[in-house]
Amino acid sequence: MIELEGVPELVDPVMVAAFEGWNDAGDAASTAVAHLDREWKGEVFAALDAEDYYDFQVNRPTVWLDGGVRKITWPTTRLSVVRVGGDKPRDLVLVRGIEPSMRWRSFCNELLGFAHELGVELVVILGALLGDTPHTRPVPVSGVTSDADLARTMELEETKYEGPTGIVGILQEACTHAGVPAVSLWAAVPHYVSQPPNPKATLALLNRLEDLIDLRIPLGELPEDARAWQLGVDQLAAEDSEVAEYVQSLEEARDTAELPEASGEAIAREFERYLRRRDGGGPAGQTGGHATESGDSASYLRDNPTDRTRPPKPQRPDPADPTDDGSAEGSSED
């Protein structure tokens, strides 16, 4: 039995989780949860025992000085609570950590124990994968679930993936078997500019999360960071004609594939987001920030620019299969 002392009764709580590692291309997912924790001043109430789940030769502890006293920070997964007020109050339980090295079933069971004790109504797991997508277009974010009823009511895709999986897929299935509604949101990160940070992908995940749980999320400096990021990548791509040609080919393929979807629900969602932010009366400059805005200077276009003259061209990902990204790094499944 998990006892949570000092944690207040929560209002319609949603658990939002992200894990560094295989399911976190460009650190986009873990940065999104860190943003929520920072903007809403989350209070950590629990941390899983690092000794149970982590190989310290893979994820090493760090030593730091606190007023001249040496201390150690162990790699682990921490849970915090943020209280969100407003017209539609809804509290969040944030789970942020590193993909565990071992005992995944026990790891998920422990998180589900917290979810049960806190009365969590929905679990949303964020992930990011490497994809054959241009940095100049809106970041594709897919929402998938293993629950057919949830897929219909929340307009999500029912996952049909088969193959290797990460902790995101394991946790989603654990939630499904425990009867806890669970959704995974996946952002596609351009494989030719995969190094973190990627504020554009982080922003896209937060916008999709905002739509999913009907909660206005303060974006802070993320929209400006996203614009700066795209400008930086634009400049670097312009200096290499082959990279520029490759990006153009991705743009043409993306535009052709999505032309029929350029209206309808996508435009309606953007308009609803605009109205929500305008009516919310947020700080100046915060009414925008949707995924079509980009930015943060980048000093990386290729994993190893000296070894190849053109970025690889992996197979185009299947929208219903977030692991089909043509790359081993940052791959995911649900």
C-alpha positions in Angstrom: 0.0 0.0 0.0 1.3 3.4 -1.0 0.7 6.1 1.6 0.8 9.7 0.4 1.1 12.0 3.3 0.8 15.8 2.7 -0.6 15.4 -0.8 -3.9 17.3 -0.9 -7.1 15.9 -2.5 -6.8 16.5 -6.2 -9.4 17.9 -8.7 -10.0 15.6 -11.7 -6.3 14.6 -11.7 -4.5 13.6 -14.9 -1.1 11.9 -14.8 1.4 13.2 -17.4 4.6 11.2 -17.8 7.7 11.3 -19.9 11.0 9.4 -19.7 14.4 10.2 -21.0 16.1 7.7 -23.3 14.9 5.6 -26.2 11.4 7.2 -26.4 12.6 10.8 -26.1 14.2 12.0 -29.4 15.5 15.5 -29.0 14.6 15.4 -25.3 11.2 16.8 -26.5 9.0 14.8 -24.2 10.9 15.1 -21.0 11.4 18.8 -21.6 7.6 19.2 -22.0 7.0 17.7 -18.6 9.8 19.8 -17.1 8.1 22.8 -18.6 4.8 22.0 -16.9 6.6 21.4 -13.6 8.5 24.7 -13.9 5.6 26.9 -15.0 3.1 25.6 -12.4 5.7 25.2 -9.7 5.3 21.5 -9.1 6.0 20.0 -5.7 7.8 16.7 -5.6 6.0 14.3 -3.3 7.7 10.9 -4.2 10.7 9.4 -5.9 11.1 5.8 -6.8 14.0 3.9 -5.3 16.8 4.2 -7.8 18.4 1.0 -6.6 15.4 -1.0 -7.8 15.3 0.1 -11.4 18.5 1.6 -12.6 21.9 0.3 -13.7 24.3 3.0 -12.4 26.9 2.1 -15.0 24.4 3.1 -17.7 22.8 6.1 -15.9 25.5 7.3 -13.6 24.8 9.4 -10.4 26.2 12.9 -10.3 28.2 14.6 -7.5 27.7 18.3 -6.7 28.6 20.8 -4.1 26.0 22.4 -1.8 27.7 25.1 0.3 31.0 23.1 0.3 29.3 19.8 1.1 29.5 17.1 -1.5 26.2 15.5 -2.4 25.0 12.8 -4.8 22.0 12.9 -7.1 20.8 9.5 -8.1 19.1 8.9 -11.4 15.5 8.0 -10.8 11.9 8.9 -11.5 10.1 11.6 -9.5 6.5 12.5 -9.1 5.2 16.0 -8.5 1.8 17.6 -8.2 0.7 20.9 -9.8 -2.5 22.6 -8.8 -4.2 24.3 -11.8 -6.8 26.8 -11.0 -9.1 28.9 -13.2 -12.6 28.4 -14.5 -11.9 24.7 -15.1 -9.6 23.6 -12.3 -7.7 20.4 -13.0 -4.7 19.1 -11.2 -1.8 17.2 -12.8 0.5 14.5 -11.4 3.8 14.8 -13.3 6.0 11.8 -13.7 9.5 12.6 -15.0 12.4 10.3 -15.0 14.7 8.0 -17.0 13.6 4.8 -18.8 14.4 2.1 -16.2 17.2 -0.4 -16.8 15.3 -3.3 -15.2 12.1 -4.6 -13.5 9.8 -2.7 -15.8 6.7 -4.5 -14.6 7.4 -3.5 -11.0 8.2 0.0 -12.1 4.8 0.3 -13.9 3.0 -1.3 -11.0 4.5 1.3 -8.6 3.4 4.2 -10.8 -0.1 2.7 -11.1 -0.2 2.4 -7.3 0.3 6.2 -7.1 -2.3 6.8 -9.8 -4.8 4.7 -7.9 -4.2 6.4 -4.5 -4.4 9.9 -6.1 -7.6 9.1 -8.0 -6.0 9.7 -11.4 -8.7 9.7 -14.2 -6.4 9.6 -17.2 -2.7 8.8 -17.9 -1.0 10.7 -20.7 2.5 9.5 -21.7 4.6 11.8 -23.9 7.1 10.5 -26.4 9.2 11.7 -29.3 10.7 9.7 -32.2 13.0 10.4 -35.1 11.0 10.8 -38.3 11.3 11.5 -42.0 9.8 15.0 -41.5 11.0 18.5 -42.5 11.9 21.0 -39.8 10.1 23.7 -41.7 6.6 22.2 -41.3 4.3 21.8 -38.3 5.5 19.0 -36.0 3.4 15.9 -36.5 1.9 14.7 -33.2 0.0 11.4 -33.1 -2.3 10.3 -30.3 -2.7 6.6 -29.8 -4.3 4.3 -27.3 -4.9 0.6 -26.7 -8.5 1.2 -25.6 -10.9 1.1 -28.5 -13.6 3.0 -26.7 -11.1 5.7 -25.7 -9.9 5.9 -29.3 -13.5 6.7 -30.4 -14.4 9.2 -27.7 -11.2 11.1 -27.9 -10.6 10.8 -31.6 -7.3 8.9 -31.3 -5.8 6.1 -33.2 -6.0 2.6 -31.8 -2.4 1.2 -31.8 -1.7 -1.8 -34.0 2.0 -1.8 -33.5 4.0 -5.1 -33.2 7.7 -5.1 -32.4 10.3 -3.9 -29.8 8.9 -1.5 -27.3 10.1 1.1 -24.7 8.8 2.0 -21.3 6.1 4.2 -22.9 4.5 1.2 -24.6 4.9 -0.9 -21.5 3.3 1.7 -19.2 0.4 2.2 -21.6 -0.3 -1.5 -21.7 0.0 -1.7 -17.9 -2.6 1.0 -17.6 -4.9 -0.7 -20.0 -4.8 -4.0 -18.2 -5.4 -2.2 -14.9 -8.5 -0.4 -16.3 -6.9 3.0 -16.2 -7.5 5.1 -19.4 -4.2 5.8 -21.0 -3.1 7.8 -24.1 0.4 8.2 -25.7 1.2 11.4 -27.6 4.2 11.1 -30.0 6.0 14.0 -31.7 8.1 13.3 -34.8 11.5 14.9 -34.7 13.5 15.4 -38.0 16.2 12.7 -38.0 18.7 15.1 -39.6 18.5 17.5 -36.7 18.0 15.1 -33.8 20.2 16.5 -31.1 18.5 18.2 -28.2 16.9 20.6 -27.5 14.0 20.7 -29.9 11.6 23.4 -28.5 9.4 23.1 -31.6 8.6 19.5 -30.9 8.2 20.3 -27.2 5.7 23.1 -28.1 3.8 20.7 -30.4 3.4 18.1 -27.6 2.2 20.7 -25.1 -0.3 22.1 -27.7 -1.7 18.6 -28.3 -1.8 17.9 -24.6 -3.7 21.1 -24.1 -6.3 20.0 -26.7 -6.6 16.6 -25.2 -7.2 17.5 -21.6 -8.9 20.9 -22.3 -6.5 22.9 -20.1 -4.7 26.1 -21.0 -1.0 25.6 -20.6 1.3 28.7 -20.1 4.0 28.5 -22.8 6.4 31.0 -21.4 9.4 31.5 -23.8 8.7 28.3 -25.8 7.2 30.0 -28.9 10.1 32.3 -29.2 12.6 29.5 -28.6 10.8 27.5 -31.3 11.1 30.3 -33.8 14.8 30.8 -33.0 15.4 27.0 -33.4 13.8 26.9 -36.9 15.7 30.0 -38.0 19.0 28.5 -36.8 18.3 25.3 -38.7 17.2 27.2 -41.8 20.5 29.1 -41.8 22.6 26.0 -41.5 20.6 24.2 -44.1 21.0 27.1 -46.5 24.8 26.7 -46.2 24.7 23.1 -47.5 23.0 22.7 -50.9 22.6 19.0 -50.5 20.9 19.4 -47.2 18.7 22.2 -48.6 17.7 19.9 -51.5 16.9 17.1 -49.2 14.7 19.3 -46.9 12.9 20.5 -50.0 12.1 16.9 -51.0 10.7 16.2 -47.6 8.6 19.4 -47.8 7.2 18.4 -51.1 6.4 14.9 -49.9 4.8 16.2 -46.7 2.7 18.9 -48.5 1.5 16.4 -51.1 0.5 13.8 -48.4 -1.3 16.3 -46.2 -2.9 18.6 -48.8 -6.5 17.1 -48.3 -6.1 17.7 -44.5 -5.1 21.3 -44.7 -8.7 22.3 -43.7 -11.5 21.0 -41.5 -10.5 19.7 -38.1 -6.9 21.0 -38.2 -8.1 24.6 -38.8 -10.9 24.2 -36.3 -8.4 23.1 -33.6 -6.1 26.0 -34.3 -9.0 28.5 -34.2 -10.3 27.0 -30.9 -6.8 27.3 -29.4 -6.6 30.9 -30.5 -10.0 31.7 -28.9 -9.0 29.8 -25.7 -5.8 31.8 -25.3 -7.4 35.1 -26.2 -10.2 34.6 -23.7 -7.7 33.4 -21.1 -6.1 36.9 -21.1 -2.6 35.5 -20.8 0.6 37.5 -20.9 1.4 39.4 -24.1 2.8 37.3 -26.8 1.2 34.2 -25.5 -1.8 34.0 -27.8 0.3 32.3 -30.4 2.7 29.5 -29.9 1.0 26.8 -31.8 3.1 24.2 -33.5 3.5 26.1 -36.8 5.8 28.5 -35.1 9.4 27.4 -34.7 12.7 28.4 -33.3 16.2 28.0 -31.0 19.5 28.1 -32.8 20.9 24.8 -33.7 24.5 23.8 -34.4 23.6 20.4 -35.7 22.2 19.1 -39.0 23.8 15.7 -39.2 24.8 13.1 -36.7 28.3 12.9 -38.3 28.6 15.5 -41.1 32.1 14.4 -42.0 31.0 10.9 -42.8 28.3 11.4 -45.3 27.3 14.0 -47.9 23.5 13.6 -47.6 21.3 12.7 -44.6 19.9 9.2 -44.8 16.4 8.8 -46.2 14.5 6.3 -43.9 11.2 4.9 -44.8 8.3 7.3 -44.3 6.7 6.6 -40.9 3.3 5.1 -40.7 1.1 7.6 -38.7 -0.4 4.7 -36.8 3.1 3.3 -36.0 5.3 5.8 -34.1 8.2 3.3 -34.2 8.4 3.3 -37.9 10.8 6.2 -38.1 13.6 4.6 -40.1 16.1 4.9 -37.3 17.1 3.0 -34.2 17.4 6.0 -32.0 14.4 7.6 -30.5 12.1 4.9 -31.8 8.8 4.1 -30.1 5.7 2.1 -30.6 2.5 3.3 -29.1 
